[in-house]
Amino acid sequence: MLYWALVFLVVAIIAGALGFGGIAGTAAGIAKIIFFIFLIFLVLSLIAGLLRRAR
């Protein structure tokens, strides 16, 4: 999932450099959403690992 966030970020940077504002904004928004979903999954995974280790 982090891979897709980075892909959309690169697309946003390239589109922004070429002057495609709408596409850049959309790609950046998608990259942010996917990145935050990835962070939530990371935190949940870390918590689950700590709880499993505590047993």
PDBQT receptor file of N, H, CA, C and O in Angstrom, charges set to zero:
ATOM      1  N   MET A   1       0.834  -1.191   0.000  1.00  0.00    +0.000 N 
ATOM      2  CA  MET A   1       0.000   0.000   0.000  1.00  0.00    +0.000 C 
ATOM      3  C   MET A   1       0.877   1.251   0.000  1.00  0.00    +0.000 C 
ATOM      4  O   MET A   1       0.543   2.254  -0.632  1.00  0.00    +0.000 OA
ATOM      5  N   LEU A   2       1.973   1.183   0.698  1.00  0.00    +0.000 N 
ATOM      6  H   LEU A   2       2.244   0.368   1.211  1.00  0.00    +0.000 HD
ATOM      7  CA  LEU A   2       2.886   2.322   0.689  1.00  0.00    +0.000 C 
ATOM      8  C   LEU A   2       3.431   2.558  -0.721  1.00  0.00    +0.000 C 
ATOM      9  O   LEU A   2       3.698   3.694  -1.114  1.00  0.00    +0.000 OA
ATOM     10  N   TYR A   3       3.592   1.466  -1.475  1.00  0.00    +0.000 N 
ATOM     11  H   TYR A   3       3.375   0.544  -1.156  1.00  0.00    +0.000 HD
ATOM     12  CA  TYR A   3       4.048   1.580  -2.860  1.00  0.00    +0.000 C 
ATOM     13  C   TYR A   3       3.098   2.449  -3.673  1.00  0.00    +0.000 C 
ATOM     14  O   TYR A   3       3.543   3.315  -4.426  1.00  0.00    +0.000 OA
ATOM     15  N   TRP A   4       1.787   2.224  -3.526  1.00  0.00    +0.000 N 
ATOM     16  H   TRP A   4       1.426   1.520  -2.915  1.00  0.00    +0.000 HD
ATOM     17  CA  TRP A   4       0.807   2.988  -4.297  1.00  0.00    +0.000 C 
ATOM     18  C   TRP A   4       0.789   4.445  -3.863  1.00  0.00    +0.000 C 
ATOM     19  O   TRP A   4       0.600   5.332  -4.695  1.00  0.00    +0.000 OA
ATOM     20  N   ALA A   5       0.980   4.703  -2.587  1.00  0.00    +0.000 N 
ATOM     21  H   ALA A   5       1.133   3.982  -1.911  1.00  0.00    +0.000 HD
ATOM     22  CA  ALA A   5       1.042   6.085  -2.118  1.00  0.00    +0.000 C 
ATOM     23  C   ALA A   5       2.233   6.802  -2.752  1.00  0.00    +0.000 C 
ATOM     24  O   ALA A   5       2.122   7.960  -3.154  1.00  0.00    +0.000 OA
ATOM     25  N   LEU A   6       3.354   6.121  -2.840  1.00  0.00    +0.000 N 
ATOM     26  H   LEU A   6       3.444   5.180  -2.513  1.00  0.00    +0.000 HD
ATOM     27  CA  LEU A   6       4.537   6.719  -3.453  1.00  0.00    +0.000 C 
ATOM     28  C   LEU A   6       4.341   6.913  -4.958  1.00  0.00    +0.000 C 
ATOM     29  O   LEU A   6       4.810   7.902  -5.522  1.00  0.00    +0.000 OA
ATOM     30  N   VAL A   7       3.647   5.970  -5.613  1.00  0.00    +0.000 N 
ATOM     31  H   VAL A   7       3.266   5.166  -5.156  1.00  0.00    +0.000 HD
ATOM     32  CA  VAL A   7       3.374   6.102  -7.045  1.00  0.00    +0.000 C 
ATOM     33  C   VAL A   7       2.525   7.341  -7.308  1.00  0.00    +0.000 C 
ATOM     34  O   VAL A   7       2.834   8.130  -8.201  1.00  0.00    +0.000 OA
ATOM     35  N   PHE A   8       1.458   7.512  -6.534  1.00  0.00    +0.000 N 
ATOM     36  H   PHE A   8       1.206   6.871  -5.809  1.00  0.00    +0.000 HD
ATOM     37  CA  PHE A   8       0.595   8.677  -6.717  1.00  0.00    +0.000 C 
ATOM     38  C   PHE A   8       1.331   9.969  -6.377  1.00  0.00    +0.000 C 
ATOM     39  O   PHE A   8       1.081  11.002  -6.997  1.00  0.00    +0.000 OA
ATOM     40  N   LEU A   9       2.230   9.922  -5.402  1.00  0.00    +0.000 N 
ATOM     41  H   LEU A   9       2.432   9.082  -4.898  1.00  0.00    +0.000 HD
ATOM     42  CA  LEU A   9       3.024  11.098  -5.064  1.00  0.00    +0.000 C 
ATOM     43  C   LEU A   9       3.932  11.494  -6.225  1.00  0.00    +0.000 C 
ATOM     44  O   LEU A   9       4.047  12.676  -6.549  1.00  0.00    +0.000 OA
ATOM     45  N   VAL A  10       4.575  10.509  -6.849  1.00  0.00    +0.000 N 
ATOM     46  H   VAL A  10       4.482   9.549  -6.585  1.00  0.00    +0.000 HD
ATOM     47  CA  VAL A  10       5.434  10.795  -8.004  1.00  0.00    +0.000 C 
ATOM     48  C   VAL A  10       4.607  11.347  -9.161  1.00  0.00    +0.000 C 
ATOM     49  O   VAL A  10       5.024  12.294  -9.828  1.00  0.00    +0.000 OA
ATOM     50  N   VAL A  11       3.432  10.754  -9.400  1.00  0.00    +0.000 N 
ATOM     51  H   VAL A  11       3.094   9.985  -8.858  1.00  0.00    +0.000 HD
ATOM     52  CA  VAL A  11       2.548  11.256 -10.454  1.00  0.00    +0.000 C 
ATOM     53  C   VAL A  11       2.164  12.708 -10.167  1.00  0.00    +0.000 C 
ATOM     54  O   VAL A  11       2.137  13.538 -11.075  1.00  0.00    +0.000 OA
ATOM     55  N   ALA A  12       1.869  13.010  -8.909  1.00  0.00    +0.000 N 
ATOM     56  H   ALA A  12       1.890  12.335  -8.170  1.00  0.00    +0.000 HD
ATOM     57  CA  ALA A  12       1.492  14.374  -8.535  1.00  0.00    +0.000 C 
ATOM     58  C   ALA A  12       2.645  15.347  -8.761  1.00  0.00    +0.000 C 
ATOM     59  O   ALA A  12       2.431  16.459  -9.243  1.00  0.00    +0.000 OA
ATOM     60  N   ILE A  13       3.854  14.939  -8.419  1.00  0.00    +0.000 N 
ATOM     61  H   ILE A  13       4.027  14.036  -8.028  1.00  0.00    +0.000 HD
ATOM     62  CA  ILE A  13       5.010  15.814  -8.601  1.00  0.00    +0.000 C 
ATOM     63  C   ILE A  13       5.271  16.068 -10.083  1.00  0.00    +0.000 C 
ATOM     64  O   ILE A  13       5.528  17.201 -10.488  1.00  0.00    +0.000 OA
ATOM     65  N   ILE A  14       5.203  15.015 -10.885  1.00  0.00    +0.000 N 
ATOM     66  H   ILE A  14       4.994  14.094 -10.556  1.00  0.00    +0.000 HD
ATOM     67  CA  ILE A  14       5.429  15.175 -12.328  1.00  0.00    +0.000 C 
ATOM     68  C   ILE A  14       4.335  16.032 -12.948  1.00  0.00    +0.000 C 
ATOM     69  O   ILE A  14       4.626  16.926 -13.742  1.00  0.00    +0.000 OA
ATOM     70  N   ALA A  15       3.065  15.768 -12.590  1.00  0.00    +0.000 N 
ATOM     71  H   ALA A  15       2.828  15.041 -11.944  1.00  0.00    +0.000 HD
ATOM     72  CA  ALA A  15       1.962  16.549 -13.144  1.00  0.00    +0.000 C 
ATOM     73  C   ALA A  15       2.055  18.013 -12.709  1.00  0.00    +0.000 C 
ATOM     74  O   ALA A  15       1.756  18.914 -13.493  1.00  0.00    +0.000 OA
ATOM     75  N   GLY A  16       2.462  18.246 -11.483  1.00  0.00    +0.000 N 
ATOM     76  H   GLY A  16       2.705  17.514 -10.846  1.00  0.00    +0.000 HD
ATOM     77  CA  GLY A  16       2.621  19.616 -11.005  1.00  0.00    +0.000 C 
ATOM     78  C   GLY A  16       3.735  20.348 -11.735  1.00  0.00    +0.000 C 
ATOM     79  O   GLY A  16       3.614  21.535 -12.039  1.00  0.00    +0.000 OA
ATOM     80  N   ALA A  17       4.827  19.633 -12.017  1.00  0.00    +0.000 N 
ATOM     81  H   ALA A  17       4.926  18.669 -11.770  1.00  0.00    +0.000 HD
ATOM     82  CA  ALA A  17       5.945  20.249 -12.730  1.00  0.00    +0.000 C 
ATOM     83  C   ALA A  17       5.573  20.585 -14.174  1.00  0.00    +0.000 C 
ATOM     84  O   ALA A  17       6.081  21.551 -14.744  1.00  0.00    +0.000 OA
ATOM     85  N   LEU A  18       4.687  19.784 -14.759  1.00  0.00    +0.000 N 
ATOM     86  H   LEU A  18       4.274  18.999 -14.296  1.00  0.00    +0.000 HD
ATOM     87  CA  LEU A  18       4.283  20.023 -16.138  1.00  0.00    +0.000 C 
ATOM     88  C   LEU A  18       3.099  20.980 -16.252  1.00  0.00    +0.000 C 
ATOM     89  O   LEU A  18       2.690  21.338 -17.357  1.00  0.00    +0.000 OA
ATOM     90  N   GLY A  19       2.557  21.390 -15.125  1.00  0.00    +0.000 N 
ATOM     91  H   GLY A  19       2.889  21.100 -14.228  1.00  0.00    +0.000 HD
ATOM     92  CA  GLY A  19       1.481  22.377 -15.145  1.00  0.00    +0.000 C 
ATOM     93  C   GLY A  19       0.080  21.819 -15.171  1.00  0.00    +0.000 C 
ATOM     94  O   GLY A  19      -0.869  22.562 -15.423  1.00  0.00    +0.000 OA
ATOM     95  N   PHE A  20      -0.082  20.536 -14.919  1.00  0.00    +0.000 N 
ATOM     96  H   PHE A  20       0.689  19.933 -14.714  1.00  0.00    +0.000 HD
ATOM     97  CA  PHE A  20      -1.415  19.931 -14.872  1.00  0.00    +0.000 C 
ATOM     98  C   PHE A  20      -1.926  19.998 -13.429  1.00  0.00    +0.000 C 
ATOM     99  O   PHE A  20      -1.805  19.031 -12.677  1.00  0.00    +0.000 OA
ATOM    100  N   GLY A  21      -2.494  21.138 -13.051  1.00  0.00    +0.000 N 
ATOM    101  H   GLY A  21      -2.592  21.923 -13.661  1.00  0.00    +0.000 HD
ATOM    102  CA  GLY A  21      -2.886  21.375 -11.669  1.00  0.00    +0.000 C 
ATOM    103  C   GLY A  21      -3.956  20.450 -11.146  1.00  0.00    +0.000 C 
ATOM    104  O   GLY A  21      -3.857  19.960 -10.021  1.00  0.00    +0.000 OA
ATOM    105  N   GLY A  22      -4.986  20.200 -11.946  1.00  0.00    +0.000 N 
ATOM    106  H   GLY A  22      -5.067  20.598 -12.860  1.00  0.00    +0.000 HD
ATOM    107  CA  GLY A  22      -6.081  19.337 -11.489  1.00  0.00    +0.000 C 
ATOM    108  C   GLY A  22      -5.644  17.913 -11.263  1.00  0.00    +0.000 C 
ATOM    109  O   GLY A  22      -6.011  17.286 -10.269  1.00  0.00    +0.000 OA
ATOM    110  N   ILE A  23      -4.854  17.403 -12.191  1.00  0.00    +0.000 N 
ATOM    111  H   ILE A  23      -4.555  17.912 -12.999  1.00  0.00    +0.000 HD
ATOM    112  CA  ILE A  23      -4.364  16.030 -12.058  1.00  0.00    +0.000 C 
ATOM    113  C   ILE A  23      -3.405  15.922 -10.882  1.00  0.00    +0.000 C 
ATOM    114  O   ILE A  23      -3.431  14.935 -10.147  1.00  0.00    +0.000 OA
ATOM    115  N   ALA A  24      -2.569  16.918 -10.703  1.00  0.00    +0.000 N 
ATOM    116  H   ALA A  24      -2.547  17.720 -11.300  1.00  0.00    +0.000 HD
ATOM    117  CA  ALA A  24      -1.607  16.910  -9.600  1.00  0.00    +0.000 C 
ATOM    118  C   ALA A  24      -2.329  16.934  -8.257  1.00  0.00    +0.000 C 
ATOM    119  O   ALA A  24      -1.955  16.216  -7.331  1.00  0.00    +0.000 OA
ATOM    120  N   GLY A  25      -3.372  17.769  -8.158  1.00  0.00    +0.000 N 
ATOM    121  H   GLY A  25      -3.677  18.352  -8.911  1.00  0.00    +0.000 HD
ATOM    122  CA  GLY A  25      -4.123  17.845  -6.905  1.00  0.00    +0.000 C 
ATOM    123  C   GLY A  25      -4.837  16.545  -6.583  1.00  0.00    +0.000 C 
ATOM    124  O   GLY A  25      -4.854  16.103  -5.434  1.00  0.00    +0.000 OA
ATOM    125  N   THR A  26      -5.424  15.936  -7.600  1.00  0.00    +0.000 N 
ATOM    126  H   THR A  26      -5.410  16.295  -8.533  1.00  0.00    +0.000 HD
ATOM    127  CA  THR A  26      -6.117  14.669  -7.394  1.00  0.00    +0.000 C 
ATOM    128  C   THR A  26      -5.144  13.570  -6.991  1.00  0.00    +0.000 C 
ATOM    129  O   THR A  26      -5.413  12.822  -6.051  1.00  0.00    +0.000 OA
ATOM    130  N   ALA A  27      -4.017  13.462  -7.688  1.00  0.00    +0.000 N 
ATOM    131  H   ALA A  27      -3.798  14.069  -8.452  1.00  0.00    +0.000 HD
ATOM    132  CA  ALA A  27      -3.023  12.434  -7.372  1.00  0.00    +0.000 C 
ATOM    133  C   ALA A  27      -2.441  12.650  -5.979  1.00  0.00    +0.000 C 
ATOM    134  O   ALA A  27      -2.213  11.685  -5.249  1.00  0.00    +0.000 OA
ATOM    135  N   ALA A  28      -2.202  13.892  -5.607  1.00  0.00    +0.000 N 
ATOM    136  H   ALA A  28      -2.387  14.676  -6.199  1.00  0.00    +0.000 HD
ATOM    137  CA  ALA A  28      -1.678  14.176  -4.269  1.00  0.00    +0.000 C 
ATOM    138  C   ALA A  28      -2.702  13.817  -3.204  1.00  0.00    +0.000 C 
ATOM    139  O   ALA A  28      -2.342  13.287  -2.153  1.00  0.00    +0.000 OA
ATOM    140  N   GLY A  29      -3.972  14.099  -3.462  1.00  0.00    +0.000 N 
ATOM    141  H   GLY A  29      -4.265  14.529  -4.316  1.00  0.00    +0.000 HD
ATOM    142  CA  GLY A  29      -5.024  13.734  -2.509  1.00  0.00    +0.000 C 
ATOM    143  C   GLY A  29      -5.128  12.233  -2.323  1.00  0.00    +0.000 C 
ATOM    144  O   GLY A  29      -5.266  11.749  -1.200  1.00  0.00    +0.000 OA
ATOM    145  N   ILE A  30      -5.062  11.487  -3.431  1.00  0.00    +0.000 N 
ATOM    146  H   ILE A  30      -4.950  11.879  -4.344  1.00  0.00    +0.000 HD
ATOM    147  CA  ILE A  30      -5.108  10.026  -3.342  1.00  0.00    +0.000 C 
ATOM    148  C   ILE A  30      -3.890   9.505  -2.593  1.00  0.00    +0.000 C 
ATOM    149  O   ILE A  30      -4.006   8.591  -1.777  1.00  0.00    +0.000 OA
ATOM    150  N   ALA A  31      -2.721  10.080  -2.866  1.00  0.00    +0.000 N 
ATOM    151  H   ALA A  31      -2.626  10.823  -3.529  1.00  0.00    +0.000 HD
ATOM    152  CA  ALA A  31      -1.502   9.647  -2.176  1.00  0.00    +0.000 C 
ATOM    153  C   ALA A  31      -1.617   9.876  -0.674  1.00  0.00    +0.000 C 
ATOM    154  O   ALA A  31      -1.190   9.032   0.114  1.00  0.00    +0.000 OA
ATOM    155  N   LYS A  32      -2.188  11.007  -0.268  1.00  0.00    +0.000 N 
ATOM    156  H   LYS A  32      -2.535  11.693  -0.908  1.00  0.00    +0.000 HD
ATOM    157  CA  LYS A  32      -2.368  11.285   1.169  1.00  0.00    +0.000 C 
ATOM    158  C   LYS A  32      -3.295  10.271   1.809  1.00  0.00    +0.000 C 
ATOM    159  O   LYS A  32      -2.997   9.742   2.880  1.00  0.00    +0.000 OA
ATOM    160  N   ILE A  33      -4.419   9.995   1.159  1.00  0.00    +0.000 N 
ATOM    161  H   ILE A  33      -4.661  10.425   0.289  1.00  0.00    +0.000 HD
ATOM    162  CA  ILE A  33      -5.388   9.047   1.714  1.00  0.00    +0.000 C 
ATOM    163  C   ILE A  33      -4.764   7.670   1.869  1.00  0.00    +0.000 C 
ATOM    164  O   ILE A  33      -4.886   7.047   2.924  1.00  0.00    +0.000 OA
ATOM    165  N   ILE A  34      -4.094   7.190   0.824  1.00  0.00    +0.000 N 
ATOM    166  H   ILE A  34      -3.995   7.696  -0.033  1.00  0.00    +0.000 HD
ATOM    167  CA  ILE A  34      -3.481   5.856   0.886  1.00  0.00    +0.000 C 
ATOM    168  C   ILE A  34      -2.379   5.824   1.932  1.00  0.00    +0.000 C 
ATOM    169  O   ILE A  34      -2.224   4.820   2.627  1.00  0.00    +0.000 OA
ATOM    170  N   PHE A  35      -1.608   6.900   2.062  1.00  0.00    +0.000 N 
ATOM    171  H   PHE A  35      -1.734   7.716   1.497  1.00  0.00    +0.000 HD
ATOM    172  CA  PHE A  35      -0.539   6.947   3.054  1.00  0.00    +0.000 C 
ATOM    173  C   PHE A  35      -1.099   6.861   4.472  1.00  0.00    +0.000 C 
ATOM    174  O   PHE A  35      -0.556   6.146   5.314  1.00  0.00    +0.000 OA
ATOM    175  N   PHE A  36      -2.185   7.589   4.738  1.00  0.00    +0.000 N 
ATOM    176  H   PHE A  36      -2.626   8.170   4.054  1.00  0.00    +0.000 HD
ATOM    177  CA  PHE A  36      -2.761   7.545   6.085  1.00  0.00    +0.000 C 
ATOM    178  C   PHE A  36      -3.404   6.194   6.384  1.00  0.00    +0.000 C 
ATOM    179  O   PHE A  36      -3.363   5.729   7.523  1.00  0.00    +0.000 OA
ATOM    180  N   ILE A  37      -3.995   5.563   5.376  1.00  0.00    +0.000 N 
ATOM    181  H   ILE A  37      -4.028   5.941   4.451  1.00  0.00    +0.000 HD
ATOM    182  CA  ILE A  37      -4.520   4.206   5.572  1.00  0.00    +0.000 C 
ATOM    183  C   ILE A  37      -3.376   3.257   5.894  1.00  0.00    +0.000 C 
ATOM    184  O   ILE A  37      -3.504   2.399   6.768  1.00  0.00    +0.000 OA
ATOM    185  N   PHE A  38      -2.248   3.409   5.185  1.00  0.00    +0.000 N 
ATOM    186  H   PHE A  38      -2.144   4.106   4.476  1.00  0.00    +0.000 HD
ATOM    187  CA  PHE A  38      -1.070   2.597   5.465  1.00  0.00    +0.000 C 
ATOM    188  C   PHE A  38      -0.595   2.810   6.900  1.00  0.00    +0.000 C 
ATOM    189  O   PHE A  38      -0.258   1.847   7.588  1.00  0.00    +0.000 OA
ATOM    190  N   LEU A  39      -0.566   4.058   7.355  1.00  0.00    +0.000 N 
ATOM    191  H   LEU A  39      -0.840   4.840   6.796  1.00  0.00    +0.000 HD
ATOM    192  CA  LEU A  39      -0.129   4.329   8.726  1.00  0.00    +0.000 C 
ATOM    193  C   LEU A  39      -1.051   3.690   9.751  1.00  0.00    +0.000 C 
ATOM    194  O   LEU A  39      -0.588   3.165  10.764  1.00  0.00    +0.000 OA
ATOM    195  N   ILE A  40      -2.360   3.732   9.492  1.00  0.00    +0.000 N 
ATOM    196  H   ILE A  40      -2.736   4.159   8.670  1.00  0.00    +0.000 HD
ATOM    197  CA  ILE A  40      -3.311   3.097  10.409  1.00  0.00    +0.000 C 
ATOM    198  C   ILE A  40      -3.055   1.598  10.480  1.00  0.00    +0.000 C 
ATOM    199  O   ILE A  40      -3.038   1.019  11.566  1.00  0.00    +0.000 OA
ATOM    200  N   PHE A  41      -2.855   0.962   9.308  1.00  0.00    +0.000 N 
ATOM    201  H   PHE A  41      -2.869   1.433   8.426  1.00  0.00    +0.000 HD
ATOM    202  CA  PHE A  41      -2.560  -0.472   9.299  1.00  0.00    +0.000 C 
ATOM    203  C   PHE A  41      -1.253  -0.777  10.007  1.00  0.00    +0.000 C 
ATOM    204  O   PHE A  41      -1.145  -1.802  10.680  1.00  0.00    +0.000 OA
ATOM    205  N   LEU A  42      -0.260   0.087   9.872  1.00  0.00    +0.000 N 
ATOM    206  H   LEU A  42      -0.348   0.920   9.325  1.00  0.00    +0.000 HD
ATOM    207  CA  LEU A  42       1.015  -0.108  10.551  1.00  0.00    +0.000 C 
ATOM    208  C   LEU A  42       0.842  -0.069  12.066  1.00  0.00    +0.000 C 
ATOM    209  O   LEU A  42       1.370  -0.924  12.776  1.00  0.00    +0.000 OA
ATOM    210  N   VAL A  43       0.109   0.914  12.555  1.00  0.00    +0.000 N 
ATOM    211  H   VAL A  43      -0.320   1.608  11.978  1.00  0.00    +0.000 HD
ATOM    212  CA  VAL A  43      -0.111   1.032  14.002  1.00  0.00    +0.000 C 
ATOM    213  C   VAL A  43      -0.893  -0.172  14.526  1.00  0.00    +0.000 C 
ATOM    214  O   VAL A  43      -0.557  -0.724  15.573  1.00  0.00    +0.000 OA
ATOM    215  N   LEU A  44      -1.937  -0.577  13.796  1.00  0.00    +0.000 N 
ATOM    216  H   LEU A  44      -2.209  -0.128  12.945  1.00  0.00    +0.000 HD
ATOM    217  CA  LEU A  44      -2.714  -1.746  14.219  1.00  0.00    +0.000 C 
ATOM    218  C   LEU A  44      -1.858  -3.006  14.239  1.00  0.00    +0.000 C 
ATOM    219  O   LEU A  44      -1.999  -3.841  15.133  1.00  0.00    +0.000 OA
ATOM    220  N   SER A  45      -0.979  -3.144  13.264  1.00  0.00    +0.000 N 
ATOM    221  H   SER A  45      -0.865  -2.466  12.538  1.00  0.00    +0.000 HD
ATOM    222  CA  SER A  45      -0.093  -4.303  13.217  1.00  0.00    +0.000 C 
ATOM    223  C   SER A  45       0.887  -4.295  14.383  1.00  0.00    +0.000 C 
ATOM    224  O   SER A  45       1.151  -5.336  14.984  1.00  0.00    +0.000 OA
ATOM    225  N   LEU A  46       1.422  -3.127  14.700  1.00  0.00    +0.000 N 
ATOM    226  H   LEU A  46       1.208  -2.281  14.212  1.00  0.00    +0.000 HD
ATOM    227  CA  LEU A  46       2.347  -3.033  15.838  1.00  0.00    +0.000 C 
ATOM    228  C   LEU A  46       1.649  -3.351  17.150  1.00  0.00    +0.000 C 
ATOM    229  O   LEU A  46       2.208  -4.046  17.998  1.00  0.00    +0.000 OA
ATOM    230  N   ILE A  47       0.445  -2.854  17.321  1.00  0.00    +0.000 N 
ATOM    231  H   ILE A  47      -0.010  -2.289  16.632  1.00  0.00    +0.000 HD
ATOM    232  CA  ILE A  47      -0.319  -3.135  18.547  1.00  0.00    +0.000 C 
ATOM    233  C   ILE A  47      -0.630  -4.621  18.647  1.00  0.00    +0.000 C 
ATOM    234  O   ILE A  47      -0.492  -5.211  19.719  1.00  0.00    +0.000 OA
ATOM    235  N   ALA A  48      -1.050  -5.235  17.539  1.00  0.00    +0.000 N 
ATOM    236  H   ALA A  48      -1.162  -4.756  16.669  1.00  0.00    +0.000 HD
ATOM    237  CA  ALA A  48      -1.354  -6.662  17.544  1.00  0.00    +0.000 C 
ATOM    238  C   ALA A  48      -0.102  -7.476  17.861  1.00  0.00    +0.000 C 
ATOM    239  O   ALA A  48      -0.169  -8.469  18.586  1.00  0.00    +0.000 OA
ATOM    240  N   GLY A  49       1.041  -7.054  17.316  1.00  0.00    +0.000 N 
ATOM    241  H   GLY A  49       1.096  -6.247  16.727  1.00  0.00    +0.000 HD
ATOM    242  CA  GLY A  49       2.288  -7.758  17.614  1.00  0.00    +0.000 C 
ATOM    243  C   GLY A  49       2.688  -7.638  19.070  1.00  0.00    +0.000 C 
ATOM    244  O   GLY A  49       3.180  -8.603  19.656  1.00  0.00    +0.000 OA
ATOM    245  N   LEU A  50       2.486  -6.476  19.664  1.00  0.00    +0.000 N 
ATOM    246  H   LEU A  50       2.086  -5.693  19.189  1.00  0.00    +0.000 HD
ATOM    247  CA  LEU A  50       2.820  -6.312  21.081  1.00  0.00    +0.000 C 
ATOM    248  C   LEU A  50       1.877  -7.118  21.969  1.00  0.00    +0.000 C 
ATOM    249  O   LEU A  50       2.311  -7.703  22.961  1.00  0.00    +0.000 OA
ATOM    250  N   LEU A  51       0.608  -7.153  21.624  1.00  0.00    +0.000 N 
ATOM    251  H   LEU A  51       0.255  -6.678  20.818  1.00  0.00    +0.000 HD
ATOM    252  CA  LEU A  51      -0.347  -7.940  22.412  1.00  0.00    +0.000 C 
ATOM    253  C   LEU A  51      -0.060  -9.431  22.285  1.00  0.00    +0.000 C 
ATOM    254  O   LEU A  51      -0.174 -10.171  23.262  1.00  0.00    +0.000 OA
ATOM    255  N   ARG A  52       0.308  -9.871  21.105  1.00  0.00    +0.000 N 
ATOM    256  H   ARG A  52       0.401  -9.270  20.311  1.00  0.00    +0.000 HD
ATOM    257  CA  ARG A  52       0.618 -11.290  20.897  1.00  0.00    +0.000 C 
ATOM    258  C   ARG A  52       1.897 -11.659  21.637  1.00  0.00    +0.000 C 
ATOM    259  O   ARG A  52       2.022 -12.769  22.156  1.00  0.00    +0.000 OA
ATOM    260  N   ARG A  53       2.844 -10.732  21.686  1.00  0.00    +0.000 N 
ATOM    261  H   ARG A  53       2.743  -9.831  21.264  1.00  0.00    +0.000 HD
ATOM    262  CA  ARG A  53       4.122 -10.980  22.364  1.00  0.00    +0.000 C 
ATOM    263  C   ARG A  53       3.943 -10.998  23.878  1.00  0.00    +0.000 C 
ATOM    264  O   ARG A  53       4.681 -11.695  24.576  1.00  0.00    +0.000 OA
ATOM    265  N   ALA A  54       2.981 -10.249  24.395  1.00  0.00    +0.000 N 
ATOM    266  H   ALA A  54       2.382  -9.683  23.828  1.00  0.00    +0.000 HD
ATOM    267  CA  ALA A  54       2.769 -10.140  25.835  1.00  0.00    +0.000 C 
ATOM    268  C   ALA A  54       2.202 -11.422  26.438  1.00  0.00    +0.000 C 
ATOM    269  O   ALA A  54       2.329 -11.657  27.640  1.00  0.00    +0.000 OA
ATOM    270  N   ARG A  55       1.586 -12.239  25.614  1.00  0.00    +0.000 N 
ATOM    271  H   ARG A  55       1.483 -12.049  24.638  1.00  0.00    +0.000 HD
ATOM    272  CA  ARG A  55       0.997 -13.477  26.144  1.00  0.00    +0.000 C 
ATOM    273  C   ARG A  55       1.995 -14.447  26.556  1.00  0.00    +0.000 C 
ATOM    274  O   ARG A  55       1.646 -15.533  27.020  1.00  0.00    +0.000 OA
TER     275      ARG A  55
